Structure formats: C-alpha cells, structure tokens
Amino acid sequence: MNIGYQYILLVIAGLAGMVWGIPAAHRLNKPRDIGAALAALCGIIVFALGVLLTCIPGFFR
C-alpha cells in the first residue's frame, strides 16, 4: 500500500492548527481571537482533506 507522506503531513498540520487554534480562540483578546479561530477552522479543513486523501489517494482525479 503506497500512502503519500505529503497527505500524512496534511493530517499533522491540521491537528497542529486545531490544537493551537481552539484554546487560543478562547484565551486571546478580542481582535486576535479571530485569527486563532480562523487557524482552527483551517486546521479542521486541512485535517479532513489529509484524512480523505490518505484513505482515497486518487479522490480528486
């Protein structure tokens, strides 16, 4: 089974964005919490994309 390592990196980057962004969105002051919330949202999207492409490598072909 040939799993692309770039897809696993997407999963790791998505997890990192979620792990940092979710607590930071609650901890930071008002104007900066928006950036943390966007980082968490992007982390969720990147994580889901990485899991999808890891499980089904030719999904977008």
Order of alpha helices (4+ residues) and beta strands (2+ residues): alpha-alpha
